[in-house]
Amino acid sequence: MEKNRPTTDRHAHNALTSTLGELELLVLEKIWASPGMDAKSLLAQLSANRRLSLSTVQSTLERLVRKQHLEREKNGHAFCYFPLQSRAELMGSMLREVIQLLHDGQANTILSSFVNVADRLDEKALDQLEALIQRKRRERREHE
């Protein structure tokens, strides 16, 4: 590790372990849409678009359990998988981890990144961002 670089090992580890591969995200999307699926049911749905083996699906599910994105329950001879958080909750936690990892002490860096992303989407996204800011300000005043 470089001497002049701040140590962020804990944050880097969290961000890396929660990073999702393409198949992991696809599996999560299917589980969010249909909680309680087993590996064979999931394979049947995923096989419509790509060639996968049951062992690949099972190992992907196990990785998602280890990363604490899914939990599993025994149902006969198979495990059924359930999401531990919604898509929005996962996105929020991943963004928080990235911000903690890359935050340089300058709030302006983070804020301008959000504005730039919203600007690339469309005018409505900027309006939504502005509305969220106004709502947070109202909530903060109400709690003071």
N, C-alpha and C positions, 0 to 999 in steps of 0.2 A: 504494500500500500504506500502511496506517495506520502511524504512527510507533511507537506503543506496542505494537504486535502483533509477536510473535516471527516471524521469517521461517522458513517451512517450505516454500519453493518446491519443493525437490527431493522432499520427501515428498508434497506436494500433487500434483505432476506424476505421481509413481508411482501414487498412489491413483486419480487421474483416468484415467490411461491404462489401468489394469487394470480399471476399472469396466466391467461387462458390461451390454449392453442385453438386452432380452427375447429377440430373435432370436439374438443371439450366444450366450446361455446355452442356448437350444434347440438350436442347432447343436452346441455342445460336448457336450450330453447325447447327441445322436445319434452323434457321433464317439467318445465314451467307450464307448458301447454297441457300436459297430461300427467300430473303427479301420481306416483305409485307404480310406474312402469317397471317391469323387470328387464333384464338384459336381452332376452329373446324378443320381446315385444319391441324394444328399442331398435334392435338389429333389423327387424322387419320394416320399421319406418325409415330407418337410415339407408337401407339397401335399395330403396327406390331411386336414389340419386348417386350412390357410390358403392363400390365393392368393398365390403368389410367382413371380417371374420368375427365370430362370437367372442373369441379371446381378446380381440382388439377393443370391442365395445366394453367387455368386462374390465379390462385394465384401465380404460378411460374412466369408467364409473368409479373404480377404486381410487384413481388419482383425484377425482373430484371429491370423494369422501375424505381423503387425506388432507386436501386443501380446505376442507370444511365448507364446501359449497353444497354438498349433498349429505343426507343421512340415509341409512338403509335399515329396513326391517325384514326379518326372516318371514317368508310366507311359503310354507311347505318346504320344497327343496330349493327354492329360489329366493333371492333378495329383491325387494321392491325399493325403489329409490324416490326420495322426496327432497325438494329444494329446502335449504336452510334459510334462504333469503330470496326476496323477489329480484327481478331484473334491475329495478330502480335502486334497491338497496345495494346490490352488488356493484353497480356503476358508481354509486356514491362512495362506497368503501374503497374501491380501486382508485378513484380520483383523489380521495383523502391521502392514500398511501403515496401516490405519485407526487402530490403537492408536498407532503412531509419530506419525501426523498430529495426533491429538487428545489425546495424553497430556499431562496438565497437571502432571506431576511428582508426582502423588498416586496411588500404587498403589491406594488405596482406591476411587477412582472406577472404575477398570477392573474390579477384583474385584467390586464391588457390581453392576456392569452384568452380568457373567457370571452371578452368582447370581440376579439378577432375571430374566434370560432363561431360565435353567434352571427357575426357579420357575414361570414362565408356561407352560412345557411340561407338566410333570407331576412327581409325586414321584420317579419313576424317574430323571428327568434330574438332580435334586438328588443322588440316591444315586450316580449315575454320576460327577458332578462331585466328590463327596466321595471316591469310590474312586480317581479320577485323582490327586487331591491326595495321598492316602495312598501311592499307587504312586510318585509323584515324590519324596516324602520318603524312601521306602525306597531308591530309586535314588541319591539324593544322599548318603545315609549310606553306601551301599556304595562310592561313589567317593571318599569322604573318607579 
